[in-house]
């Protein structure tokens, strides 16, 4: 489980620390996405694939 950064945490940080905290919160590897978000991620993936197929004229 990821730690939640509170407002008081952010207020106590320097601008550089805030920037680093933000960067650290970004997930770049889909295998690291928390389980509870996997269904939404898969649904979005399907919407993108369907839209791409429509745009290419592949309506299968």
C-alpha positions in Angstrom: 0.0 0.0 0.0 1.2 3.5 -0.9 1.6 6.1 1.7 -0.8 9.0 1.5 0.8 12.5 1.5 -1.3 14.9 3.6 -1.7 18.6 3.2 0.3 19.2 6.3 3.0 17.0 4.8 3.1 19.1 1.6 3.0 22.3 3.6 6.1 21.2 5.5 8.0 20.4 2.3 10.3 22.6 0.3 9.3 23.2 -3.4 12.0 20.7 -4.4 10.6 18.1 -2.0 7.1 18.7 -3.3 8.3 18.1 -6.9 10.0 15.0 -5.9 7.0 13.7 -4.0 4.9 14.3 -7.1 7.4 12.5 -9.3 7.5 9.6 -6.9 3.7 9.2 -7.0 3.7 8.6 -10.8 3.4 4.9 -11.8 5.2 4.2 -15.0 5.0 0.4 -14.9 1.5 -1.0 -15.4 2.4 -4.0 -13.3 2.7 -1.6 -10.3 -0.9 -0.3 -10.6 -2.8 -1.2 -7.5 -5.2 -4.2 -7.9 -8.3 -2.1 -7.3 -7.6 0.1 -10.3 -6.9 -2.8 -12.7 -10.6 -3.2 -13.9 -10.8 0.6 -14.8 -7.4 0.4 -16.5 -8.5 -2.6 -18.6 -11.8 -0.9 -19.4 -10.0 2.2 -20.6 -7.6 0.0 -22.7 -10.6 -1.6 -24.4 -12.1 1.8 -25.2 -8.9 2.9 -26.8 -8.6 -0.3 -28.8 -12.2 0.0 -30.0 -11.7 3.7 -30.9 -8.5 2.9 -32.8 -10.3 0.1 -34.7 -13.1 2.5 -35.6 -10.7 5.2 -36.8 -8.9 2.6 -39.0 -12.2 1.3 -40.4 -11.9 -2.1 -38.7 -15.3 -2.4 -37.1 -15.0 -6.1 -36.1 
